[in-house]
Amino acid sequence: MLYLIHSGTVSIRTRHGLEVGVLNDGEIFGEVGRVIGSPRTVTAKAKTNCTVYEIDWSNLQTKLDGADAVLVAIIRGLSLRIGDANELAEKYWRDLSIYKSLE
């Protein structure tokens, strides 16, 4: 599923709790894993009271199927970069935490 934030604020966190994003009204989440065909890469948690709408993946897939191949490639490329950036940020965060624990 994809999710559209109608109102409120949602925190996006890596598996180990590093906040890599804060989303607000009109933004979506849940798309990256589906676009790149991998399991969920982050966790979303409401920071405030939220109204969130579910968007069925098949609706988006229908739109992607009808889109220009270049646009689909751009979306896929950006999704891959987001996933890679989240993993790299978490790696640096874990490394920093290890170094801080040695002080």
C-alpha positions as CSV (number, residue, x, y, z in Angstrom):
1,M,0.0,0.0,0.0
2,L,0.9,3.6,-0.5
3,Y,-0.2,6.3,1.8
4,L,-1.2,9.9,1.2
5,I,-1.0,12.3,4.2
6,H,-4.2,14.4,4.2
7,S,-3.2,16.1,7.5
8,G,-0.5,15.8,10.1
9,T,3.1,14.9,10.3
10,V,4.8,11.5,9.8
11,S,8.3,10.6,10.7
12,I,10.2,8.2,8.4
13,R,12.8,6.1,10.2
14,T,15.3,3.4,9.3
15,R,15.2,-0.1,10.8
16,H,17.4,1.1,13.7
17,G,15.5,4.3,14.4
18,L,17.3,7.0,12.5
19,E,14.9,9.6,11.3
20,V,15.6,10.2,7.6
21,G,12.6,12.3,6.8
22,V,9.5,14.2,8.1
23,L,6.5,14.2,5.8
24,N,3.5,16.6,5.9
25,D,0.2,17.2,4.2
26,G,0.0,16.1,0.6
27,E,3.1,13.9,0.7
28,I,3.1,10.1,0.2
29,F,5.0,7.2,1.6
30,G,5.2,3.5,1.0
31,E,6.2,3.8,-2.6
32,V,9.9,3.1,-2.6
33,G,9.9,-0.5,-1.7
34,R,7.1,-1.2,-4.3
35,V,8.8,0.7,-7.1
36,I,12.2,-1.1,-6.6
37,G,10.6,-4.5,-5.8
38,S,12.1,-4.8,-2.3
39,P,10.7,-5.2,1.2
40,R,9.9,-2.1,3.1
41,T,13.1,0.0,3.6
42,V,11.8,2.3,6.4
43,T,9.1,2.7,9.0
44,A,6.6,5.5,9.1
45,K,5.2,6.7,12.5
46,A,2.8,9.6,13.1
47,K,4.4,12.5,14.9
48,T,1.1,14.3,15.3
49,N,-2.6,13.3,14.9
50,C,-2.9,12.4,11.2
51,T,-5.4,11.6,8.6
52,V,-3.9,9.2,6.1
53,Y,-5.5,7.7,3.0
54,E,-4.5,4.3,1.6
55,I,-3.8,4.2,-2.1
56,D,-4.0,0.7,-3.6
57,W,-0.8,-0.2,-5.4
58,S,-2.8,-1.4,-8.4
59,N,-4.0,2.2,-9.0
60,L,-0.5,3.5,-9.2
61,Q,0.7,0.5,-11.2
62,T,-2.0,1.3,-13.8
63,K,-0.7,4.9,-14.1
64,L,2.9,3.7,-14.3
65,D,2.0,1.2,-17.0
66,G,0.5,4.0,-19.1
67,A,3.4,6.4,-18.5
68,D,6.3,7.3,-20.7
69,A,9.1,4.8,-20.2
70,V,11.6,7.6,-19.5
71,L,9.4,8.8,-16.7
72,V,9.1,5.3,-15.2
73,A,12.9,4.9,-15.4
74,I,13.4,8.3,-13.6
75,I,11.0,7.2,-10.9
76,R,12.7,3.9,-10.4
77,G,16.2,5.6,-10.4
78,L,15.1,8.1,-7.8
79,S,13.5,5.3,-5.7
80,L,16.8,3.3,-5.8
81,R,18.7,6.4,-4.7
82,I,16.4,7.1,-1.8
83,G,16.8,3.5,-0.6
84,D,20.6,3.7,-1.0
85,A,20.8,7.1,0.8
86,N,18.7,5.8,3.7
87,E,21.0,2.7,4.1
88,L,24.1,4.9,3.9
89,A,22.8,7.4,6.5
90,E,21.9,4.6,8.8
91,K,25.4,3.0,8.4
92,Y,27.0,6.4,9.3
93,W,24.6,6.8,12.2
94,R,25.4,3.3,13.6
95,D,29.2,3.9,13.1
96,L,29.0,7.2,14.9
97,S,27.0,5.6,17.8
98,I,29.7,3.0,18.2
99,Y,32.5,5.6,18.3
100,K,30.5,7.7,20.8
101,S,30.0,4.6,23.0
102,L,33.8,4.3,23.2
103,E,34.4,7.7,24.7
